[in-house]
Amino acid sequence: MTAPRHLRTVPAVALLALLALFVGCTRAQQDEVGVVARVNGAPITLEMLEFQYDQLHFNALSGELPSVSVLRGAYGEILGQLIAQELVKQELAKRGQEVSDEELEQAEASIRADYPEDAFDRMLAEEFVDLRMWRKQLRAMCGIEKFQRLVLRPSIRLDYREVEAHYREHLDSYRLPDRLRVLVVRATERTMVEAALGQFRRQKDLEALRKAFPEAMVREVLVPRALLTPAWADALHGDGKGGDNPGAILVGAGGFEGLLLLERLPAETQDIAVAYTQVEAALLEQRLQQAFDAWLAKALEGSVVLVSRRLLHEQPDEDLPPEPTQESESEEPPADGDPQDIASGGETR
C-alpha cells in the first residue's frame, strides 16, 4: 500500500525546506538512544527509519556500503516522510478520526487477498520484512489516505471550466499512440494454449475462456506498438479482423505463450468528453498537492520538531570518517573508533 503521490513527494516539494526554519535540536535531546526525531513530543525511531530505508533499497543492494553522506541524504528524505506522517496522525487524532484497529485489519486483509494462500507471509520472509514494522507502516498509509479523503478532498472544488482549461494546457498528455489489443494465454503445455486460442476464436468470450482453462493465465492487454518486443512484433501480423487469424505461440522459460491480435488502434487525441474523468483526476492531484503543501507549512509553524543534527546537515568539525577514496578504500579501519547511535549524534551505519 503506497501513499498518494502528493504525500510521497513531500520532502522534495516542501518539508525539507521548511525544516530549516522550524527544526531545533539540543545535545541533551540527542542523547536519547533510538530516537532520531520528535514531533510535538512524539518520537520517530531509528528502527522505523531503517525499516523504510530497507524497503526502498532492498532491490538496489550492490554489495557496497553507501558512504556517510549518501546514507545521510537518503535518511533525510525518509525522515521528511515520517515527520509528515506523524503530523497527519496528530491532525487525525485532534479530529477524533484516528485509524482504528478494525480499519487496519481490513486494509491488511485486502492486501493479503491479492496473494494466494500463504504467499504473502512467504514474501515477507523472503524479503526479510518485519511484520510488526510493516503493520506500523500500513497504519501510517491508512492515515494518509484517510487524511486525504476526510480533510483535504472536501476543501477542493473543481469547476468544469477549470477541467477543460487543464485539458487544453496539457493536450499532449491525452494523445494516444498506435496500439495493439492482444489476447495473451500462458500455460505450461502447448496443447492447452492451442485449445484456448481456438476456443476464443470461435466464441470471442474472455470470461468463458478463463472458466474453461483455470490453469492458464488469460488476459487481454493494450500495448503501444512502439513498446512491442521483437518476438511480439514478429508474431502479431494482420489487422486482427477476419476469421483466419490463427494467432502465434511463443516458447518461454516458464512454458508457452499464445498471442492473438484482436485489434489495431491508430494514434489519436482523446476528446475532452472521453478523457474528462482522467483530466479531472490529474487536476485534483495537482490541487491536493497544493492543499497539502499549504497545510503542512501551517502545521509546522505550530509544531515543535526536533531532529538529530546528523540528519540535517554536515558540520565542518563533525567527527565522521572521511569519504573513501581510491587510495584509502583498501586500508583497514582504525581499531579504536567508538561509533554511537545516530540518535545521539554519532556516526551513521
N, C-alpha and C positions, 0 to 999 in steps of 0.2 A: 504494500500500500504506500503510495508516494504522495507527497504534498502537492497541492495546487501550484501551478507554475509560478504565480506571483509571489507565493510564500517561499518557494525553493530558491528564488533569486534574491532574497533579502540581503545577504551580505554584499553582493556586488552592486546592488542598487542603492541601499540606504544605510544599513545598520553599521557597517564598519566606519563610515564617515561620521555618523552621529556618535559613535562610541568615543571618538576623540574629544567630544565636547562634554559628555556626561559620565564617563567612566572614572572611577577613583580606585586607588589601591594603597595599602599601607603594609609595612613589613610585618606587623603583628598579624594582619589578616592573611598574609601569605603562609604563615606557619601552620595553617590548618591542613594537615595532610589529606590528600584525596579530593580536595575541593579546588576547582580551577576558577570558579566564579560564583558570585551570589547576586541574585536579582531580587531586590527588596527583601533580603534575608534568606530567600530560598536558594539552596545550594545547587550548583551544576558540578557534577563529579567528573573526575578524570576517567573513571570507569565508563561513563556514557560517552565521553569524548573519544576514547579509544575504540569503543564499540562502533560508533558512527564512522570513524576513520577506517576501521577494518571492513565495514560494509561497502564503503566507496572504493576501496583499493584492493579488495580480495582478488580480483582478476587481473590486477596490474602489477603483481609482485614479480620482480625480475631477478630476485636473489641478491640484490644490492640494497643495503640500508640507505634510506634517504638522509641527506645532510640535515643538520640542525635547522638551517634557515628554511629549507623546503618543508620540513616537518612542522615548523612553527607557522608557516604560511597556511598549510593545509588545516592545522588545528584551529587557526584563527578563523578561517572560513566556516568550519563546522561549528565553532563556538558561537559565531554570529547566528547561525540557525537555532542553536539550542537556547540562546538568550531570547530570540523572538518567540520560540515555542513556549518558554516559561512565561513571558509577558501575556501571550494569548491564553495560557492556562489560568493565570491570575485574573484576567478580564472575565473569563467564563465563570470563575468562582464568585466574583463580585455579583454577577448576574444570576447566580444560582443555576447555572447551566453546565456544570462540570460533566465530563464524560463519565457515565456510570459504569459499574462493573458489568451490568447487563448489556450495555451498548458495546463494551469492549469484547465481551463473549460473542456477540452477534457478528462483529467485524471479523474476529478470528475464525468463526465458523464459516463465514462467507469466503474467506481466503482458502481455508482448508478444503472447501467444496470443489475447488478447481484442481485438486490433486487426488488421484485415485488411492484408495486405501491408506497405507501408512507412508506414501511417497513424500508428504510434507515433512514428517519427522525425519525421514532419511535424508532429505535435502538439507535440513538444519544441521544434522550430524556431519554430513559430508563437507559442508562449508564452515564447520566449527562455529555455528551461531548459537549463542546462549539464549535459550527460550525465554528466560526471565527478562533479559535485556531487550529481546525482540518485542515482548509484550509492552514494555515501557515505551519503546519507540512507537508501537502501534497505537497506544493510548494518546501519545502526542499527536500523531497523524489524525486520529479521530477528532481530537480537539481542534486542529486546524480546519478540518472540513466543517465542523460544527460552527466555528467562528465565522468562516466564510458564509455559511448558509444563514445563520441567525443574526449576525452582526453587520457584516459588510454588504451582503446582497440586498437587504431591504432598503438600504440608503441609496441604491443606484436605480435611476430611471432612464430608460432608453427610448428615444423618440424615433419613429420610422425614418424621419428625415436625416437623423444622425447616422442611422444604419446605411441608408443609401449613399450618404456622403463618404462614409468609410469604404464602401464598396468601390466607388469611383476612384478614391485615392489609392486603393490597393488592388487595382484591376488585375495586375499580373498574378496575384495570388489565386485568382479564380480562373486562370487559363489551364485547361486540361490537355495533356499531350496525347499522342496516338497511344491507344491502349488495346490490350487483348483480354477478352473474357475467356477463361480457361477452366475446364474441369480437370481436377487432379485426383488420381486414385493411387494410393500407395499400399502395397501388401508384400508379404514375404514370398508369395507364389505367383508366377507369371499367369497361370491359368485363371486365378482369381481376378487379376487385373483385367485380363481379356474379357472375362464374363461380365464384369462390372461395366466396362466401356460399352459392350454390346447391349446390355440392358438399358443403359442410359440413351443410346442412340434410338432405341425402339420406344421408350416410354417418356423420355425427357422429364423425369421426376426425381429430383435430388433427394428428397426425404425418403422416398420409396427405395432408392438405391442404398442409402445408409442403413435402412432396416434390413435389406436383403443381404448386405455384406457388412455385418457388425465388426468383423475382424480387420477390415480395411479402413484406412484413413481416407475419407471422401470429403472434398471441399471444392468450392468454386472461388477462383481468385481473379482479380482485375490487376493486370500488370502493365505498366508503361512499356511500350515497345523498346525504348532505349535501354531499359534495365534487364532485358531478356539475357539469360546466359547463352553462350554459343550453342549448347546442346538443345536448349528450348527453342532457340531461333531456328535451328535446322529442322526440329521436329514439328513445328507448328506452321503448316502451309495452308493455302486456301483461304477462303473468307469466312469459314465457319458456318456456311449455309449449304443447304442441299443434303441429301441422304447418303452421299458417297464419301463422307468424311470419316476415314477409318480410325483416326487418332494415331498415337505413337506410344511405344513402350520403351522406356529407358531403363538401363540396369545401373543400380547404385549400390553403395556399401551396405545399406540396410534392406535391400530387396529390389523390388520393381516399382517403377513409377509410370503410371499411364497418364497421358495428356490428350485432351480432346478440345480442339478450338471451337468455341461456341459463337464468338462474335468479334469482329474488329471494329473498334470505335475510333473515329477520326478525332484529330485535335479540335478543340472548341473552347470558347469562353462561356462559362456558366452565366446564364441570365440571372438578374437580381432575384427574380421570383423563385428560381431553383436554389440559389445559393443563400437566400435570406437567413435561414437558420444558422448556417456556417458563419456568415458575416456578423450576425448578431452575437454569436458566441465569441468571436475574435474581439469585437468591440467591448463586450462585457469583460473579457480577460484584461483588456487594457485599463478599463475603469476600476476593476478590482485591484489591479496593481497600484493605481494612483490612490485609491481609498486606503489601501493597506499602508503605503508609504506615509500618508498623512497621519493615520492612526498611530503608527509606530513612532514617528517623531514626537507626537504629543505624549505617548506612553513613556518614552524615555525621559522626557522633560520632567515628568512627575515620579520618576523612579530613581532608586539608588542601585547602581550596577557596579559591582566590584570585581575586577578581573586580574588574574595573575599577570604581572607586567611582562613575564617571559613570552606571553602570547600576544601582547600589544605591539611591541617594537623592540628592536635591538638597542642596547645601550653600549656606548663606546668602551666602558670599563667592565662589561659583564664577564663572568668567569667561565665562558663557554670555550671548548676546544676550537682551534682554527678549522676552517673548512678543509677537507682533504685535497691535496694536490698530487700530481703525478709523482713527485719526489717523495712525498710522505705517506702515500697510500699503503706502502708495504711495511712501514715502521710499526713496531709494537706500541700499544697504548701505555701511558705511564701507569705504574702499579699502585701509586699512592693516591689516585683520584677517589673522590667520595661523592658520586652523583646523588643529588637529592630529588625528591619528588617534585614534579612540575608545579604542583600547587604551592610548594614552599619556596618557589623562586629559583629552583635548581635547574640542572640540565635536562632537556627533553631526551626521551629514549626511543 
